């Protein structure tokens, strides 16, 4: 993992600096150092961005070696921001966040887009959201987790969790795998609380003890927690993309949180946060038929289920015989134990918008476990989709509303497993034959006819 610049004093890295009217930057540099020249340009950009608020002093290392050594400078470039040292190449985005923090700002100006499809949520939908990139072995993360849990308990905010185990925390990977294994049985937050409460005992025996306490299926827990999950890699990559340099890193409605994560600071940040613009709501995935048709066939499925190819084959046989009289809707229902499947379903919704639904689904079911963002974008390119539009939709989570709507429909019908077919409201669990589907339509037609006759007799 590559961080741009090394934060050496806790005052910067944990947001403890008091608010300043002006910020001083002292840079030790050398004209023969390429990185020094880059950092000097970045500092000049920052000074222009904050007119009157940033004072810059430049010192040539060869002329002030004794002074530099007294301050612990052993490599170039070296910066001091209000006395706090940073070594190495520091980008303008990092400098900007540090200046904002020193000036007492709680939130960055510009929100970033993150894919939260697979991020566990604590709190109700529709609330402002705080996304935290966290490490189960990080003591600062444990303190912040208690603050965030209190905010969620009070109903002020929903918390979204992103995995960000730091490379020097050797016990963290196992803890994150344990949390994801618990998540597949609906117990992420319970495991989350236990892991943070006992950071000195992050080992396999403790994870199993917690899993038993939570009543998890132990055989399944052991199997799932032994697997390196792609989700951690995806969260790490996304964290680096949005500027995460350490843990905990918080984003309030997509805007980087710059202050010390106290209850009061977070409440103040929530008040000032501009509500994140919701992605546009997309219509359901209609594979055939007129939306006004009284006849409907709904197919609830999980792209990572091994039963999907067989159920899809039956649906395609039905589509061949149907003349467009039936509205056929694909309902996305990724199971909780397939958290990464949500990415697949968002990609399917986007592929359907470009007329490539079935080719995309065929490729997905042939490689159900390869559902990283890059793999899905590569598949879109191979199938000739508009990759720019596809990537924008995938990274922005614009298809999430379709998945949410399909999940609500499944809940209303009492559907908990896949595949499930619904014929005019009649639920058929499992994989039906083409004959049983047609028979179900005949039964529903008879009921509709009887209801019509009954209504006529009462007039």
N, C-alpha and C positions, 0 to 999 in steps of 0.2 A: 504494500500500500504506500502510495507516494503522497506526502503532504508538502505543500509549498510553503517553506519557512518552518522554523522550529520555535514554538512559544516556550520561553524559558522561565517565566515567572508566573506564579498562580494568579497574580492580579489581573493579567490579561486573559488567561485561558479559562478562568471561572467567572469572569464578569464582576470582579470585586473593585474595580477602579472607581473612585468617586467621580461624579460629573465634573467636567472642566469647561471653562469658557474658551480656552485655547488648548491645543495639543502640540507638544514639541516632538519633533522627529530629529534625532541625531544619527547621521549615517557615516560609518567608516567605510571608505572606498579606496579604489586604486584604479588608475586609468588603464592598466594592462589587464584588468579583470573583466571578462565579458559579462558575467552575471552582475557585477557591480554596475555596469553601464545600464543593464536592463532594469535593475532595481531603482537606479537614479531616475530613469524615465518614468517608472511607475510612481515614484514619490512625487515627481513634478506634476503628474496627472492628478494625483490626490490633492496636492496643494491648490491646483486650479479648481478642483471640485469643491473645496471648502475655503473659499476666499476669506481671509481674515481670521480663520479658526485654526490653521495649521502653520506652525513656525518650523522651518527646516534649517538645520545646521549641518554642513557637509565638512568632513574632516578626512584629509588624505592620510592613509594609514602609515605610509613611510615617514611622514612628518610628525606623527604623534604616537609612535609605537609604545612608548612607556605608558601614556595615558590609556591607550586601547587595552594593553595588557592588564592594567590596574582594574579595568572594568570587565575582565574575563574574555576579551575578544581574542579568539584563536584562529578564526577563519573569516573569509570575506565572501560576500558582503555581510555587514552586521548593522542592524538598525536598533535604535532605542526609541521606543514610543512612550513618552512620559516616564522614562527610566526603566522600562521593561524591554529586555533584549530579545530580538529575533535574529536567527542566523540563517544564511542561505538565500535562495531565490524566493522572493515574496511577491505574489501577484497583486494586482490592483484591487481585486475583489476582497482578498484577505485584509489588505490595508484599510479598505473602506469600512469593513465590518469593525475593525479595531478602533478606527477613528470615531465611528458612530457610537460605539460602546463607551469610549472615553468621554464623549460629549454628553453622555447620559441618555442616549436614545435607546428605547427598548426593542424596536423592530426595524428591520431593514426596509427600505422604501419599496423594493420590487419583489413581488411574490414569485416563487418558482413552482413549476408543475412537477408533481410526483405521482407515481402510480401506486395507489393505495388499495388496489383490489384485494391483495392477499395480506394486507396489514391488519392484525387483530384490532378490534375497536372496543373500547370501554365507554359506554354511554350511548344515548339514543341518537338515531339519525336526525339530521336537521340542525343539530347544535353546532356552534363554532368548534373547530377541531385544532387540537395541538398534536402534532406529529413529533415523536421523540425517537432519535437514533440512539440506541442504548446498548450497553455491555453489561452482562450479568455479573462480571467480576469487578466492575468499576464502582468504588465506594461513593463517588459523587452521583452516579446513576441511581444507586439505592436511595440516597437522600432525596433526589429529585422525584423518584418513583412514588415516594410517600406523599409528596406535595401534589403530584398529578392525580393520585388516587383520591385525595381529599377534594380536589376540584371536581372530579367526576362524580364523587359521592354527593356533592352539593347540587349537582345537576347543572353546573355552569358551562360545561364543556364536554366534548367527547375526546378521548385519547386514542391515538393510533400509534402502534408500536412497530419500529423498524429495527432489524437485527444489525448490530455494528460491533462485533467482537474485535477488540484491538489485538494486534499481532503479538504483543508482549504479555497478554493475559492468557496463559496456557490452559487454564481451566475453563475459559469462557466458551470455546467451541462445543464442548460436551453439554454445558448448561443450555446453550441455545438449541442444540438438537433435542434435549429433553423437553424444552418448552414447546417446540414444534410438534414433538410426538404427543404431548398433552393436548395441544391445539387440535390435533386430528381426532381427539375424543371429546372435544368441546370444553377443555379445562385449561386453556392457555393462561388466563389471568390468575387462576388459583395457583398454578405452578409458578408463574411470574412472581407472585408475592412470596412464596416459600423460598425461591432461589435468592431473592434479594434480602430476605430476612436472615439467611445463614451463609453469607459469602465466604466464610472461612472453611466451609465443608462442601465445596463444589466438587463432588466425585461421583462415580458410578453408583456406589452403595447408597449415597444420600438421594440421588435421583430416583432410584428404585423405591426407597423408603417413602419419598413424597408421592410417587405414583400410586403406591399401595394405599396410602392415606387418602388419596383422592378417589379411590375406587376404580382405577383404570384397569382395563384388560392388560395384564402384565405381559403376556406373550406378544401382543400387538405393540405395546409400548417399547419393549426391548428391540423388536424388529425395526420399528420406525426410528427410534433414537440412535440406532447403529448406522443409519444412512446419512451421508452428507447431503443436506438439502440444497437444491439450487437457490432457494429463497434467500439464504444468507448471502450467497455470492451476488445475487441481484440487488439486495439491499445495500451491500457494500459499494457496488458500482454506482448505484443511484446516489448514495450519500456523497461519494467523491464528486459526482457530477454537480450536485447542488451546493458544494462547498463545505461539507462536514470535515472538520479537522481534528476532532476529538469527541469524547463523550462526557456527559450527555449533550446532544445537539437538538435544539427544539425549534419547531416552525409553527407559528400561529397563523392559521388560515393560509399557509404557504409562505409566510414571511419569516425570515430568520429571526429568532429571538436573541437579543444581544445582552440582556441583563442577567443578574443573578436570579435563578429560578425560585423565588419566594412566592408565597401565595399572593401577596399584595402586588408584586411586580407582574405576575402573570395575569392577575385580574385587570390591572391597568393596561397591559398589552392587549387583552381581549377587547377592552372598551375602545381602544384606538385602532384596532385592526380593521382594515377595509374588508368587508365580506368577500370571500373568494367567489369569483364568478362561477356558477354551476355550469358544467358542460351541457350542451344542448341535449334535450331528451330525444332519443331516437324511437321510431315505431318498432313494434315487435317484428321478428323475422318471419315474414309471410312467404312461404315457398311456392304457393299456388293458390289460385282462386280469387274471388272478389271479396274484399273486406265486408261488403254488405250481405254476403251469402248467409242464409240461416243455418247452413250446415258447416260444422267445423270439426277438424281433426287436429288435436294438439299432441305433439311429441315431446315429452320431457326426457332429457338425456344428459349424460355427463361425458364429455369428449374423452376423458381418460378411463372410462369404464371399458372393460374387455367385452361387454355385451353390446356396445354401441354399433360395431359394424353389422351385426346380425339384425338389430332393430332398424338400422338405417336401410338395410336391404329390403325389409318388408315395406317400409314407407315408400321407397322408390318404386316398388312394384305397384303400390296403390296409386301413386302419381301417374304411372303409365296408363292405367285403366280409366282414371278420372278425366273428365272433359272440362275441368275447371269449375264444376258446380260446387265443389267443397273447398272451403278456405282451410289450407293446411299451414299450421304454424309450428315452427321449431321453437321449443321452450328450453332455455338454457338453465340447467339445474346442476351445477358442479357440487359434488358431495363435500362435506366438511373434511373428510379424510383425504381429499385431493385438492388441497388449497391452491396449488399452482394451476389447476384446471381453469380457474377464473380467467387467467391470461388467454388460454386457448379459446374460451367462449367469447371474450371481447374481440379477439382476432377474427373469429367466425362471423360475428355481427358486421365487422368492417369489410370482410371479404364478400359478404352477401350484398352489401351496398354497391360493390363493383362487379356483381354478377359472377363471382367465383366461389359460391358457397360449397357446392359438392366437391370440386377438385381440392379445395382447401381442407374440407373435412376428411376426404380420403387420405391426404398426406398426414394429417394430424393423427388419425387412428392407426396409421402404419408406424408411427413413432410417438406414442402417447406420452412418453416421459421427457421428450426434448421440447420443452415449452418455454425456454428462456426468451426474453425480449428479442435478442439478436437472432435466434433461430426462427422465430415467427416472422421477423422482418425479412430474413433471407428467403423463407418460403414464399412470402408475398412477392418478392422480386422474381423468383423462379417461375411463378404462375402469371407473371405479366401484369400485376396490379400497379396502380399508381403508388409507388413506394413512399413518396413524400406525404401524400394524404393518409396512407395507411399508418406510417410511423407517427404522424401527428396525432391521429386518433388513438393509437395504442398508448403512446406516452401520456396523453392527456386524459385517458380514461373516459372518453366520450361515450363508450358503449356500456358503461357501468349501469346506467339507468335502465337498459333493457334487461340486464341480469337481475336487478332489484325488482322490476315489474314481474318478471317470470317467477321469481322466488315468492312474491306475494300471491301470485295466481296459484302456485303449488300449495301454499299454506291454506288458501281458501278452500281448495279441493281435498285437503288432507293428504297430499302426496308427500311421502318421505323417502322414497327410493326410486331408482331408475333402472331400466327404462320403464316409462309409463305412457300409455296412450289414452287420450280422452276423446270420446266420440260424442259430440253434442252434449257434453257434460257427464257422460257415462265413463267412469274410470276403469281402465283395463290395465292391470299390473303385469309387468313382464313383457315378453316378446310374443305378440299374437301372430297367427297366420293371416294371410290375406283373406281367407274365407271368414275367419272370425271377425275381422274388421268390417267386412261387408255385412255380416250378420248383425253386428252391433248397429250399423247405420239403418238396417231394415227395422230393427227393434225400435230405434229412436223415431223413425218415420211413422211406425204404427202408433207410438205414443202421441206424436204430434197430431196425427189424423184423429185419434180418439178424443184428444183435448179439443180439437176444432169442432167435432160433432157435438160434444158435450156442451160447448159454449153456445152452439147454434140452438140446441134444444131448450136453453134457458132464456132465450130472447123473447 
